[in-house]
Amino acid sequence: MTSWRLVDQRPLFDMLAEARICRGVLGVSDPDVFHADGRWQMLLGAFTTRLTVRIVLARLPVGAPVVEDGWAFVTDRRGHAVTIGSPPRRRSWDGGGMHTPNRVAGTVAGEPVERIYYAGQPAGRTGLGRNRYAIGALVRDAETWRRYDHPVLEGDARRPSAFEPYVLCTDGRWRMWYLSAPGEVEPGERPDYELRYTESDDGLRWEPAETFSSTAEGYFDNTVVRTPAGWRMVLARGTNLHGTEPYPAQGLWLTEAGDLPGGRAAWGGIDRLLDTDASPTPWYAAGLCGPAVVLDGEDTMHVFATGTYARTSWWRTSLSRLRRGRRPPPPSPFYLATGRLTFTRA
């Protein structure tokens, strides 16, 4: 497989930046980048000042190239980021949060359909001591997004959580890769991640899933993009949010398929694209996740992703900034930044 070289990287939305990300937003993650209505757009999961996670939209100016840094959130009259498809009640199955948005344009029975898939979680915790995630969807209805009342895919008794969806519709089939796990990783734990793959005729009723990558491989999420020769997938492992040691190696990985994208048999070997352990940069020193890929010709690839800083003390950071008359960062057990990494063929 062709090797790639990292030539540029920069955070776009940074929890530790001195400038506020947006009114009403403390941090964002899991970008989904697409081109629509003459401009590049980015869906994100946002941790809001209401202490919930909701879907928001940022955009570049019409006609601006994807490498520009002038992303601006869609806001209301008060300048707060507008949330998309929020559940009507706190007790809804996804009332505790909606993240990892993934916009998909496809067809059902010959009619065009536009959806946003996402990972949802209830408010509070289950009796198992963990949040139980499921995958939901919004559907475009004229100028608004209508939320389906129930999940479109859930976990099973052994691995109750299903989250981190990536969905595309091609050759008459809806295809989904998603994370199957007992739940989110707690401090001091090592991850137990299994990627699965499934297909559907309508994007709502899904066939029994097959294992795409094992728990030993430990991939957390992925994205897929069409290339002139077929398909390319970029994968990531869940970042080391809590500074647990030892922890699986972090970075980005890549594989390609020549024909239809599908289960593991359709893809070639998986090679490492970026080793964030060997060459850590502050905003992704503890790894990257939530990749989205935009190709710029055959020899340039832009990967948008969310990085995690190494363990950072809020108290020390706040005191240092206050001494300089600067705004302290929001209190958080970990700090995220969503940015762009550009690779060229080596």
PEQUI-V508688 format. One record per backbone hydrogen bond with DSSP energy under -0.5 kcal/mol. CO is the residue of the C=O (numbers start at 1). NH is the residue of the N-H. E is the energy in kcal/mol with one decimal. If there is no record, write none. Layout:
co=(CO CO)
nh=(NH NH)
e=(E E)
This chain:
co=(3 5 8 10 13 14 22 23 24 25 27 29 32 34 34 36 38 39 40 41 42 43 44 44 45 46 46 47 47 48 52 52 53 54 55 56 57 58 59 61 65 69 72 73 74 76 79 80 82 84 89 90 92 94 96 97 99 102 104 104 106 108 111 113 114 115 116 117 118 119 120 121 121 126 130 131 132 133 134 134 135 135 136 137 138 139 141 144 144 146 153 159 160 161 163 166 168 168 170 173 174 175 176 177 178 179 180 181 186 194 195 195 196 197 198 199 200 204 205 210 213 214 221 223 225 227 230 231 232 233 234 235 236 236 239 240 250 250 251 252 252 253 254 255 256 257 263 264 269 271 274 274 275 277 281 282 284 286 287 289 292 294 299 300 301 301 302 302 303 304 305 305 306 307 308 312 313 314 315 316 317 318 319 320 321 321 322 335 336 337 337 338 338 339 340 341 342 342 343 344)
nh=(346 344 342 340 338 17 25 81 49 22 47 45 43 36 41 39 63 36 60 34 58 32 46 56 29 48 54 26 27 51 48 54 98 46 84 44 74 42 72 64 68 71 59 75 82 79 23 76 57 55 92 123 95 97 53 121 119 117 106 115 113 111 108 106 140 104 138 102 136 99 134 96 97 129 126 133 122 162 120 136 152 153 118 148 116 146 144 141 146 139 135 156 155 181 179 177 170 175 173 170 200 168 198 166 196 163 194 161 189 180 212 213 178 210 176 207 174 206 201 197 195 218 236 234 232 230 227 257 225 255 223 253 220 221 241 243 276 277 237 273 274 235 271 233 268 231 266 267 271 254 252 276 279 280 284 285 287 240 308 306 304 302 345 296 303 343 294 304 341 292 307 339 289 337 286 314 317 318 319 320 321 322 323 324 324 326 325 309 15 307 339 12 13 305 10 303 7 8 301 5)
e=(-2.4 -2.3 -3.0 -2.5 -2.7 -1.1 -2.1 -2.0 -1.6 -0.7 -2.9 -2.5 -2.4 -0.5 -3.2 -1.4 -2.0 -2.4 -2.4 -2.4 -2.8 -2.0 -0.5 -2.4 -2.0 -0.8 -2.4 -3.3 -1.2 -2.0 -3.1 -0.5 -2.0 -3.6 -2.5 -2.2 -2.7 -3.0 -2.6 -2.1 -1.8 -1.2 -2.7 -0.6 -2.8 -1.8 -0.7 -2.3 -0.5 -0.5 -1.6 -0.5 -2.3 -1.1 -0.6 -1.8 -3.1 -2.6 -0.5 -2.7 -2.9 -1.9 -2.4 -3.2 -3.0 -3.0 -2.3 -2.0 -2.4 -2.6 -2.1 -1.9 -1.0 -1.9 -1.9 -0.6 -0.6 -1.9 -3.3 -0.5 -2.8 -1.5 -1.9 -2.3 -2.1 -3.2 -2.0 -3.3 -0.5 -2.9 -2.9 -2.0 -1.0 -2.0 -3.3 -2.5 -0.5 -3.1 -1.6 -2.3 -2.1 -2.1 -2.3 -2.5 -3.0 -2.1 -1.5 -2.3 -2.2 -3.0 -3.1 -1.6 -2.1 -2.6 -2.7 -2.7 -2.8 -0.7 -0.5 -2.6 -1.0 -2.0 -2.3 -1.8 -2.8 -0.7 -2.5 -2.3 -2.6 -2.1 -1.8 -2.5 -3.2 -1.6 -1.9 -1.1 -0.8 -0.7 -0.7 -2.5 -1.9 -2.4 -2.8 -3.0 -2.4 -2.8 -1.9 -1.8 -0.6 -3.2 -1.9 -0.8 -1.4 -0.5 -2.2 -1.3 -1.6 -2.5 -1.9 -3.1 -3.1 -3.0 -1.7 -2.6 -0.5 -3.2 -2.5 -0.6 -2.7 -2.2 -0.5 -2.6 -2.1 -2.1 -3.0 -0.6 -2.2 -2.8 -2.6 -2.2 -2.0 -2.9 -2.0 -0.8 -0.7 -3.2 -1.5 -2.6 -2.5 -3.6 -0.5 -2.7 -2.3 -2.0 -2.2 -3.5 -2.9 -1.3 -2.8 -3.1)
